[in-house]
Amino acid sequence: MSNTTERMLVLLLIILKEAGPTAACSSSCSSSCNCYNKGLSSVPQNLPTTISRLYLNDNVITTLNESDFSRYSSLTELYLYSNQISVINSGAFYNLTRLTRLYLHRNQLTSLGAEMFVGLNKLTIIQLNYNYIHSIEGNAFAKLPRLQRLILSHNSFHTFTLTLNDSLANISSVDVTNNPWHCDCRMLPFKQRMTGVPKFETQIRCAEPANLQGKSLLHTDDIDLNCEETSSSPDGVTETIAFSLPLFLSSLGGVVVGAFLASVVFSVMRCKMRKRKTPPDPVQNPSFVDINTHATAEL
């Protein structure tokens, strides 16, 4: 065999190895398939259908579709961390009824929809930290009856809703640390219902405003949860207007009471003025003299 032929064969083997990462990770699969760091942009479809553990971490997957895992119903552990996943279509995990562990940290997710985790009836752990998640639909975790550990740290949460609070209360371990919580009037309804009983409530520490930075939301005063709006004056100077929901409500109550009292006083004054202008009744008042009658009598 000539040197040229040998070099061509070596080059061909290198190309096949680089161009066929799916074949490389499926060749040694038994119960576990190691397909991590293979440059995969989608879920491989030629793996054994009986696998129980699949490592797809450190690839370049961006989207999970409904059919991606339909062949792998025996999976109990799925590792998808350190990809570029920004979209998980409804029903992507529908057939994974045996899955107990799902690792999606270090991706590019921004929100969690209500139908995103449908089918994961036995899931106990889901790791979602180090994404960009800023919103979760209220019933996103409602169809995960066995979920015990939820990791949402290092995301982009600013506020919490009461609906989300209710859905997390039944999960034994929730991690929401290291999020940029905005402790303003939008957090007030949630804060007023906080008791510290779900452990995640004690993890919420304010990132903004500056005067509350680092302080636990549970231990802030309601009056400090202000919202600030900016307005521009005619000379182009931006002014900051502070808004406090408790103060607003108390002020509004004061305005209503003040308006009511003013209306009462005004009504009383009007009644007095009317009484002063009403002519006396001649029958009721003997001292009243009809000038016209008196003049006729004299004539």
C-alpha positions in Angstrom: 0.0 0.0 0.0 1.5 3.3 -1.1 2.0 6.2 1.3 -0.6 8.2 -0.6 -3.2 5.5 -0.1 -2.4 5.2 3.6 -2.7 8.9 4.1 -6.1 8.9 2.3 -7.4 6.1 4.5 -6.3 7.9 7.6 -7.9 11.1 6.4 -11.1 9.3 5.6 -11.2 7.7 9.1 -10.7 11.2 10.7 -13.5 12.6 8.6 -15.9 9.8 9.4 -15.1 10.2 13.1 -15.7 13.9 13.1 -18.8 13.8 10.8 -20.5 10.9 12.5 -20.7 11.6 16.3 -24.1 9.8 16.5 -22.6 6.6 15.3 -19.7 7.0 17.6 -21.9 7.4 20.7 -24.2 4.6 19.7 -21.6 1.9 19.0 -20.9 1.2 22.7 -24.4 1.8 24.1 -25.9 -0.7 26.5 -28.0 0.7 29.3 -26.1 4.0 29.2 -25.1 6.1 26.1 -22.4 8.7 26.4 -23.1 11.2 23.6 -21.6 14.2 25.4 -19.3 16.7 23.7 -19.9 15.3 20.2 -21.0 18.5 18.5 -24.6 17.3 18.2 -27.2 19.8 17.1 -30.1 17.4 17.6 -31.0 14.3 19.6 -29.7 11.2 17.8 -32.3 8.7 16.7 -30.3 5.5 16.1 -29.6 4.7 19.7 -30.9 1.5 21.3 -34.4 2.0 22.5 -33.8 0.2 25.7 -31.3 2.7 27.2 -32.0 4.0 30.6 -29.4 6.8 30.8 -28.5 9.3 28.1 -25.7 11.9 28.3 -26.2 14.6 25.7 -24.5 17.4 27.7 -21.9 19.8 26.2 -23.3 19.7 22.7 -24.9 22.5 20.6 -28.6 21.5 20.7 -30.9 24.5 20.5 -34.5 23.0 20.3 -36.2 20.0 21.8 -39.2 18.7 19.7 -42.0 16.3 20.4 -40.5 13.4 18.6 -36.9 13.7 19.9 -37.3 11.2 22.8 -40.4 9.2 21.6 -38.1 6.2 21.0 -36.5 6.2 24.4 -39.4 5.5 26.8 -37.0 3.5 29.1 -35.0 6.5 30.1 -34.7 7.2 33.8 -31.9 9.8 33.6 -31.4 12.5 30.9 -28.5 14.9 30.9 -28.9 17.9 28.6 -26.9 20.5 30.5 -24.4 22.8 28.8 -26.2 23.0 25.4 -27.8 26.0 23.8 -31.4 25.0 24.4 -33.8 27.9 24.2 -37.0 26.2 23.0 -38.7 23.1 24.5 -41.8 22.4 22.5 -44.9 21.1 24.2 -44.8 17.3 24.6 -41.0 17.0 24.1 -40.9 14.7 27.2 -44.3 13.2 26.8 -43.1 9.6 26.3 -40.6 9.7 29.2 -42.9 8.3 31.8 -40.0 6.5 33.7 -37.7 9.5 33.8 -36.7 10.4 37.4 -33.8 12.9 36.8 -33.7 15.7 34.2 -30.7 18.1 34.0 -31.2 21.2 31.9 -28.8 23.6 33.6 -26.5 25.9 31.7 -28.8 26.5 28.7 -30.6 29.5 27.3 -34.1 29.0 28.5 -36.1 32.2 29.3 -39.5 30.9 30.3 -41.2 27.7 31.4 -44.6 27.0 29.8 -47.5 25.0 31.3 -47.2 22.1 28.9 -43.4 21.9 28.9 -43.0 19.0 31.3 -46.1 17.0 30.5 -45.6 13.2 30.8 -42.9 13.3 33.4 -45.0 11.6 36.0 -42.1 10.0 37.9 -39.7 12.9 37.8 -38.1 13.6 41.2 -35.3 16.1 40.3 -35.1 18.8 37.7 -32.1 21.1 37.5 -32.7 24.5 35.7 -30.1 26.7 37.2 -27.8 29.0 35.1 -30.4 29.8 32.5 -32.1 33.1 31.8 -35.5 32.2 33.1 -37.6 35.2 34.1 -41.2 33.8 34.0 -43.0 30.6 34.8 -46.6 29.8 34.1 -48.4 29.1 37.3 -49.1 25.4 36.6 -45.8 24.5 34.9 -45.0 22.1 37.7 -48.5 21.0 38.5 -48.2 17.8 36.4 -45.1 16.6 38.2 -46.6 14.8 41.2 -43.4 13.3 42.4 -41.1 16.3 42.1 -39.0 16.6 45.2 -36.1 18.9 44.2 -36.3 21.9 41.9 -33.2 24.1 41.2 -33.9 27.5 39.8 -30.9 29.4 41.1 -28.8 31.8 39.0 -31.6 32.8 36.6 -33.3 36.1 35.8 -36.3 36.2 38.2 -37.3 39.7 39.2 -40.7 39.1 40.8 -42.8 36.3 42.2 -46.5 35.7 41.7 -48.9 34.2 44.2 -49.9 31.4 41.7 -46.3 30.4 41.4 -45.9 30.4 45.2 -48.8 27.9 45.5 -47.3 25.6 42.9 -43.9 25.5 44.6 -45.2 25.0 48.2 -45.7 21.3 47.7 -42.1 20.7 46.5 -39.9 19.7 49.4 -36.7 21.4 48.2 -36.7 24.5 46.0 -33.6 26.6 45.3 -34.3 30.2 44.0 -31.1 31.8 45.3 -28.9 34.2 43.3 -31.7 35.8 41.3 -31.9 39.6 40.7 -35.1 40.1 42.8 -36.6 43.5 42.6 -38.1 44.3 46.0 -40.7 46.8 44.9 -44.5 47.2 44.9 -44.9 44.2 42.5 -43.6 41.9 45.2 -45.9 43.3 47.9 -48.8 40.9 47.5 -46.4 37.9 47.6 -44.5 39.3 50.5 -47.7 39.8 52.5 -48.4 36.1 52.3 -44.9 35.0 53.1 -44.6 33.0 56.3 -41.2 31.5 55.9 -42.6 28.0 56.1 -41.7 27.0 52.5 -37.9 27.2 52.8 -37.5 29.0 49.4 -39.2 32.1 50.9 -36.2 32.7 53.1 -33.9 32.5 50.1 -35.3 35.6 48.4 -32.8 38.5 48.9 -33.2 41.8 47.3 -30.9 42.9 44.5 -32.8 46.2 44.0 -33.4 48.9 45.1 -30.0 49.9 46.5 -31.3 50.6 50.0 -32.6 47.0 50.3 -29.8 45.2 48.5 -28.9 42.0 50.2 -31.9 42.1 52.6 -34.3 39.2 52.9 -37.7 40.0 51.4 -39.3 38.3 54.4 -37.9 40.9 56.8 -38.5 44.0 54.8 -41.2 46.5 55.8 -44.2 46.8 53.4 -43.8 50.5 53.3 -40.3 50.1 51.7 -41.6 48.2 48.7 -41.9 51.1 46.4 -42.1 51.4 42.6 -40.2 54.2 40.9 -41.3 55.8 37.6 -39.4 58.4 35.7 -40.7 61.5 34.0 -39.0 64.1 31.9 -39.5 67.8 32.7 -39.7 70.4 29.9 -36.0 71.2 30.4 -35.1 67.6 29.7 -34.2 66.7 33.3 -35.4 63.2 34.3 -37.2 63.1 37.6 -37.8 59.9 39.6 -41.2 59.5 41.2 -41.5 57.0 44.0 -44.7 55.0 44.4 -45.6 53.0 47.4 -48.7 50.8 47.2 -49.4 50.9 51.0 -48.9 54.7 51.0 -51.0 55.0 47.9 -53.9 53.0 49.4 -53.7 55.0 52.7 -53.5 58.3 50.8 -56.5 57.2 48.7 -58.4 56.4 51.8 -57.6 59.8 53.2 -58.7 61.5 50.1 -62.0 59.7 50.1 -62.7 60.4 53.7 -61.7 64.1 53.2 -64.0 64.4 50.2 -66.9 62.9 52.2 -66.4 65.3 55.1 -66.1 68.3 52.8 -69.4 67.3 51.1 -71.2 67.0 54.5 -69.9 70.4 55.6 -71.0 72.0 52.3 -74.4 70.4 52.5 -74.9 71.8 56.0 -73.9 75.3 54.9 -76.3 75.2 52.0 -79.1 74.2 54.3 -78.4 77.1 56.6 -78.2 79.6 53.7 -81.6 78.4 52.4 -83.2 78.8 55.8 -82.0 82.4 56.0 -83.5 83.3 52.6 -86.9 81.7 53.2 -89.6 84.4 54.1 -91.4 83.9 57.4 -94.9 82.3 57.3 -97.6 85.0 58.3 -99.7 82.3 60.0 -96.8 81.0 62.0 -95.4 84.5 62.8 -97.9 87.0 64.3 -95.5 89.9 64.0 -95.6 89.7 60.2 -97.5 92.4 58.6 -98.7 92.3 55.0 -97.8 95.8 53.7 -100.3 95.6 50.9 -103.2 94.7 53.2 -102.3 97.4 55.7 -102.2 100.0 53.0 -105.6 99.1 51.6 -107.2 99.3 55.1 -106.0 102.8 55.6 -107.4 103.8 52.2 
